[in-house]
Amino acid sequence: MARVLAFILAGLSALFWAGNMIAGKLIVSFVAPLPAAAVRFIIASILLVLILVFFEKNYWPVIKKNLGVYALLGLIGIAGFNYFLFLGLKYTSAVNGALIMATNPIVTLLLSALILKEKIKSYQKIGIIFSLAGVVIVITHASIDMLIHLHISIGDAIILAGNICWALYSVLSKRFVQGGTAIINTSTSIIIGTLILLILCNTNFPSPVALQALPWHVNAGFLYMAVFGTVLAFLFWNYSVHHLGASNTAIFMNLMPVFTMLLSLALGTPVSLLQVLGGALVILGVLISSNTIRLPQMKLSKGINDNASL
């Protein structure tokens, strides 16, 4: 039952993060990206402190025991990932950035094999190929020309660093946190990451008066990103990592383009047949990688085994 719940919660995390794309696009037209991320996480931190106090009894001994790890997770997975993502998008296109982030399951699998000594199974490799193909179709609309002209720029390299940060967040939380629950792990790492983001913002952080003067739908976007796109998404994600492992959970990130497409459709944006095809491939890849759809047993050719790297 816990494993089934973990599948559902990982999917919901991807859905909530897809909603972040739409809310974030609205917010950054009024607030600079890095301060916007800090505001999001400040609201989330306040909510997480309340959740921690009311729903966890013996959280302080766990926090003290893992404080160094939580600081590392906050630096890498919260501050690091967001900083590199926003900085990278200054120098590269959204298409390049999305394609690079779509490789996160592969990066997580490789880091899980390296750090956690997890075996990369054949069905995971096949599932990743399907999902990655679907992501490319959804993002590029199957444009060969767009793929041909992709190139590695300084912005691409920065976003790749953010991609590695997020993969490390999932892998390290599984490997090094001792005795922590999803609530404790999420709350502590986000609170520390928020403090780091505030330091990075320096004097660019908007005042309460400036935030209050923003249109109501912008503040509604902040609330959505804080409650659903941060608190619930991170809690659900960490629960899934604990029960499924970092590599299996990472596959669900490929659902983000599909959910973004569906949310856009709900808001009146038309969806093409290619986007539907790409979404179907992504979902098929997730089902194969999570072993929900079991492939027939195949004899692997000599020299290839489940421990081989991608």
Order of alpha helices (4+ residues) and beta strands (2+ residues): alpha-alpha-alpha-alpha-alpha-alpha-alpha-alpha-alpha-alpha-alpha-alpha-alpha-alpha-alpha-alpha
